[in-house]
Amino acid sequence: MQRSSASDAATRFNALPADQQQRLRQQFQAQDQAFREGWRLGPQLGLVFPKLHGLFGYVPPQQREAALAVLRQLSPAQLAQLALVAQRTPPQERDAVRSAFLAVPAAERDTWLKRQAGQ
């Protein structure tokens, strides 16, 4: 689904006049790098990535593929809960919370997220 959304967006972008494309590129480049990097992860993750940045902005190389795979499996509701967890996690606890989250089996993620988000 994300690929078709990205493909549709690319088609719409390519149909725009060149000056409008350039203006949009400039607006995108003017954004914070973390914001830009988040959108390169796709539309679903890009939308919420600024809120996840605390937990997932600096992922060790050995966790990157697993982290992306898990994040792409999450529903919008789960991403919203994870965003709450990310925003409430103190910097000194981020690595431990991220590692704990990535270790949670898929069937238990809802429970873990609700507990961590205080819901």
Summary of the structure (lengths in Angstrom):
residues: 119
radius of gyration: 16.2
end to end distance: 28.9
largest distance: 48.8
contacts: 293
relative contact order: 0.10
helix: 83%
strand: 0%
